Amino acid sequence: MPLAVDIGPLTKLEQNQAKLSTNLQASHRSGSSVWGLDVALGAGGMRRIAFAALILAPVWNFAAAADYRITQDYGGSIERYKAKYATIRDRGERVIIDGVCNSACTLVLGIVPRNRVCVTPRASLGFHMPYYDMAATDGVKIVSYVGTADFMSYYPEDLKDWLRRHGGLTADMKKIKNGPELWAIVDPCPEEF
């Protein structure tokens, strides 16, 4: 009897490989056909298909990590953006900034690893001090110094340096459009240039 060892949770790839291997073994033991291919290909052909499937499993699993494209995002609730970008980070998705990314949208630069964020020629980033929901303040924009400190704690150093050089976060929007200034902070997407 094999010794059971707890090696912790399996990755998605390991789960897929284990399912495929178990299904093929069960089919072989029972003498049944897997998609009728064992009759057409013989036992050696089935082994080649099983081997190819195990080799291709990482490719199939990698395809699940999709791109998240930002085209017109003007910001919103800071907490919602933190949660959204943490989910994108944890899924291993790449983020393509392909248009406007303002306000809370820019938190992507501090939450998703920088090697998985890139900009297209259409990208622009906009920064301002966070403010309280104007519906709760009778339409008056009241900035939040606590929110500003929170934003800054997420931003990478090169972005913080750019903001300092441009007067820091203020109530007015500061924009970086596509070009060398933006590329110093976020890499351009290679397939877009």
N, C-alpha and C positions, 0 to 999 in steps of 0.2 A: 504494500500500500504506500503511495507517495506521501511524503512528509508535507504537511500544509504549513506554509510560511506566510505571515501577514507582511506584505511589502507596501502597504498603504494603498490609497486609491489609484486606480488605473487611469491613464490619460485616455482621451477619446480615441487616439490612434491605437493604443493597446487594446481597448475594448473592441474596436472594429476588427483588428487582427485576430483576437481570441474568438469572436463570433464566427468569422469566416473559417478559421481552423476547426472549430468544434463542429460546424455544419458539414464540412467536407469529411471529417473523420466519421461522423455519425452516418453519413450517406455511404461511405466506403464499407463500414462494418455491416450495415443492413443489406448491402448488395443493391441498394436502390440507385436510381439514376439521378444525377444532378443536372437538371435541365435537359436530360436525354443525351448529354454530351459524351458520357462514358461509352455508350454504344457506338457513337460516330467516331470517337477519337481513340478509344481503347484506354487502358489504365495509364500508360505513359503520357498520353495526351491530357488526361485529367490532371496528372501531377504537374505538367507544364502550366496548365491553366491555374491551378491552385498556387503554384510558385509565383506566377505573374501577378495574380491578385494580391498576394502578400507583399510583393515588391511595390505595386501601385497603390496600396492602401495609404501610405503617407501623402501621395499626390492628391488622392480623393479627399483626405482629411484637410490638407492645406487649402483646397479650393473653398472650404467652408469659411475661411477667414476672408471676408469681403472688404471692399473699400467703402468708406463712409465719405460722401462728397458734400461739402458745404458750398452752397451757391448764393443764398440770400438769407443770412441769419443776422438779425438785428439785436439779439440778446433776449434776456428775460430773467427768470428766477435763478439766482446764483446756485441755490441748492439743487435745482433740477439739472442744471448744466454739470455740476460736480458729479451727480449720480449718472447722468448719461455718458459722460466721458470716462468715468471709471468702468462702466460696462463695456464700452468700446475698447478701452485699454485691456481689460481682462479677457475679451474675446480674441485679442490679437489683431484687430482690424487696423488697416491703414487709413489715415484721414487725409483727404485731398481738399485743400481750401481752393475753391474754384469760383470765387466771387466775394461778396461782402461777408465779413465775419467781424461783427462789432460787439462791444460790451461783454456780457457773460460768455459769449461764443469764444472769446479769446482765451478762456481758461483751458482750452484744448492744448495750448502750448505748454502748460505746466502739469497736465494730468496724463495725457497720452505721451509715451516716450517720443522724443524728438526725431528719432530715426524712423518713426512711422507717421510723421506729419510732413506734408509737402505743399507747395503752392504752385498754381498755374499762372500764366500771364494775366488772367482776369482777377486775381486775388487782391484783396485789400483788407487791412485790419484796422479797426477803430477802437480807441481806448478812452475811457472817461471814468471819473469817480462813480462808484455805485451810489444809487440813491433809493430812497424809500418809495414804495409803490405810490404813485401820485393819486390813485383812487382813495388811498387811506389818508392823504394829506390835502384834500380839497384842491387837487390840481397843482399844488405848489411842489417844485422840485427841491427836496431836502436831501443833501448828500449825507452819506454814511461814512464816517471816518473808520469805524470798525470794519465795515465792508471793504473799504479801500485797503486797510492793512491785510485783510483776508486775501483779497485779490493779489496783492503784491507778494504774499507768502507763497503763492503758486507759481508766479512768473519766473522764468529762467533768468539768470544774471544778465545775459546780453540784452534781453528785453528791458529789464530794470534799468540798465545803463542807457538805452535809447530813450526811455521815458524821462530819466533824470536830465539828459541833454536837452530835452524838449519841455522842460518845466514841470515834470512829474504829472501824476494823474490830477486832472482838474475837472470841474463840472462840464467844461467844453470838450467836445470830441477831438481827439488827435488821431490822424490817419497815417498809415503807411501804405503806399501803393506799390505795385509790383516794380521791382528793380533792385539794384545793388543794396539799398538800405534794408529792404525786406529780406533779401537773400542772406544778409548777415545774421538774421535771426531764424529764418525758416528756409530749409533747402528747397530749391525748385524741383518740381516733379520731373524726372528725366524724360519721361515719355511725352511731355507737353512742350518741350523746348527743342 
